[in-house]
Structures are given as C-alpha cells and as structure tokens.
C-alpha cells in the first residue's frame, strides 16, 4: 500500500509539473509567434528570447510527459502489461510530436528575424512566413491529437482501476472530450475554436494532480481484477 501511495504522489507531482511546462507556460511565452499571419513577422523577432525560452520549457514538458508514463508504468503493469506499454508508447509519440511543433516555432522565428533584418521589403519573406505559419498550425493540430490521446488513456486507466475517486476520473474524461471537441476537432476541420469548451480541463487536471499528491493511488479491492 505504501508503494502505491508514494507512486501516486510522485505521479501527481509530475502531472502538475508537466501541465505547467508542456500545456501552459510554453504557449504563454510563444504568444508573439502564434498571433497569426502576417502579424508574427513583425512581432516574433522582438520577442525572440522569450520565444526561445518557451521552446526550451516545451522540451522539458515533453520529457516530463515520457517520465509520467514511466512513473505510472509499475502501477499499470500490475493489471495489464499491454496497457502499461501502450501508455508509454503513446506518451513517447506525444513527446516526439511536441518536438516537431517546437521545430516549427523555431522556423517561424527564423523567418521573422530575417524579415526584420531585411527591413520588411522583400516579398519572399511573406510567402516563406505563410508557409512556416501554416506548417506550425498543422503540427499543432497533430500535437493536440496526441496530447488528447495520452490524457484520455490516463483518465480511463484511473477510472477503470479506481486509482482516484470515480468522480474525478470521470470529470477528467469529460474534460478531455470537451477540449477535443471545442479546440482540436475545430482546428482540424478549419473552423473557429470554441475556447470555453477547453477551459474546464485545466482545473480538473490540476485537481487530479493535487489529489494524487495528497492521497496517492487508491488501491480498491475490486480494482485488482486484470485490466485486459
């Protein structure tokens, strides 16, 4: 029992750190470059230091995504090795797609810096900027799909194994579905995002992390049934 409590607390700590470093801080710091084409050509270069810090933090967040799956691996493995390995694989893929998105941000920043250096008179940078901006948006959509996938897998595992109160894991599942519907699916379809549908997920995610830090994993007798 003490092992599950300590593992749960560590997962809770990593969950909050990952949320901060992968899902919040990078996007705040990268704001000057995601304001849309062609505005970023004028704004990104002036905030290059801030954007590079954001990319650096995003890489830390990607590493924490993988570390999260490693920390929860021993718990999931008790019920299903297949589920544990799949969750690890999903998190690794998500981290790799985070890296692709980071590369697209650096590409946009490079365009902005060269545009500024040239005095903004070369029309080629407009075309280059449009291509870089489109690539970043596409990479971001795929990144969001991967993030939604590992989050859904995480909350389904918590729900199925009763590792946290069912109401908390249920809210997590609903929050992921809401975010995916309002933001990820809308971006994929080329429609305006419904931002308010994504808002509940952050406090639910934070509450899950805080619960795990305070209580650890709840090992219910019924949850000893093999997962698959």
Helices and strands as residue ranges (DSSP letters): H 2-18, I 19-24, H 25-29, G 31-33, H 39-43, G 45-47, H 48-77, H 81-117, H 124-161, H 166-179, I 180-184, H 185-188, H 196-215, G 221-224
